[in-house]
Amino acid sequence: MTTMNQQSQRAAAVAQYQESTRNGSRHEEHLSTEDQAVVLELLADEYACSILQALDDTPTSVDSLAEECNMSRPTLYRRLERLLEADMINARINPLRDGHHHREYWIKECSYEFDVADIALS
């Protein structure tokens, strides 16, 4: 059962994602029906929405995301991987001075058009 808070979080994430796609250099994605369903399912996922709300065009570390989203690392990494596969976010490896490295993520600027008549969501 979805609570009102979860619904408002999802609506806020969708609005933020839409706003971020309006700024800067954006390009329009033409998605297959299957890819459209994946993007919509991610936008309906409270964890993915929390990540999208936390991201902007500034690269953000997993540590910062985990703290801001109050999410376990395994859950965070699973959602980040799905968002990357859906091409909704970008990532890069940032080498550190001590020889280690960490990945940073930021939201991808693009827009999507959906033909909801062709999409069957579960």
N, C-alpha and C positions, 0 to 999 in steps of 0.2 A: 504494500500500500504506500503510495506516495504522499508525503506530508506537504502542507502548504509551503513550508520553508524550503523543501527540496524543489518544489515547482518554481518558487521565486528564484532560487539559485540557478536553476536551469535557464529560466527566462533571462536572468541577468547575464549569464555566460553567453547565451545566444546573442543578446544585444551587444555585449562587449566584442564578441567575435565579429559581428557584422560591422561595428564601428571601426575595429582595427583593419578590416578589409577595405574600408573607404579611404584610409589615409595612405600617403606615400605612393610608391609605385606598385600598383596592383595589376594582376592579370586575371583574366576570367578562365575558370576551369570548366571544361565540358566533361562531365563525369558519366560513366556508364550507369545503368540502373543499379547494378550491384554496388558500385562505389557510392552512389547517392544514398543507398540504404545504410552503408557503413558510416558515412558522415552523419546522417540523421540519428543513428543509434548512438554514436559517440556524443552528440549534442543532448541526447536523452539520458546519458550516464552521469550521475552526480559527481563521480570522481573526475571524469574527463572535464566536466564543466568547471569544477573547482580549479583544475590545472589551467584551463583556458582563461579563467578569471584572473589568475595570478600572473600569467604571462603577458608581456607586452613586447615591444620591439627591442628591448634591452636583454641581452643574453643573461639567463638566470641559472644558477647551479641547482643541482638536485637537493643539496642541503637546504638552500633557501626555500625551494618549492615544498620540501617535506615539512618544514616548519610552518610556512605560510598556509599550506593546505591541511595541516594536521593529519597527515596521511602516512601510513607505513611505507617503507622503502619498496617492498615487493609490489604493493598496490600501485605506488607511484610509477615504478619502472614499467609495469605492465601497461598502464594507461599511456605513458609516454611513448612506448613502442607502438601501440595502436594508433596514436595521434600522428606519429612519424610515418607509419605505413599508409595512413589516409592522406598524407601530405598536407596536414593542417598546421604543423609546426616545423621549425628548423632546429638543427642541432650541430654543434661543433665540439671538437676536443680541444680543450685549453690546457697546454702544457704549463706546469708549475715550475718554479725555480729549483725545487728540491728533487726534480726528476720525475715526480708523479704527474698525474694529469687528471682532469675531471671534465665531464661533459657539461655543456651549457645549452639551454633551450630558449627559444623565443618563438613568438607567434608568427605564422607565415601570412603575408599580406596577399590575399586573393579573394575572389568572390565566386560564389556558386549559384547556379540556377538549378532548381529542382522541379521535376515534373512529377508531382505527387500522385498523379493518376496511374503512373507506371510502377510505383513503389509499393511493395508489400512488406510492412514491418511486422515483426513478431511481438 
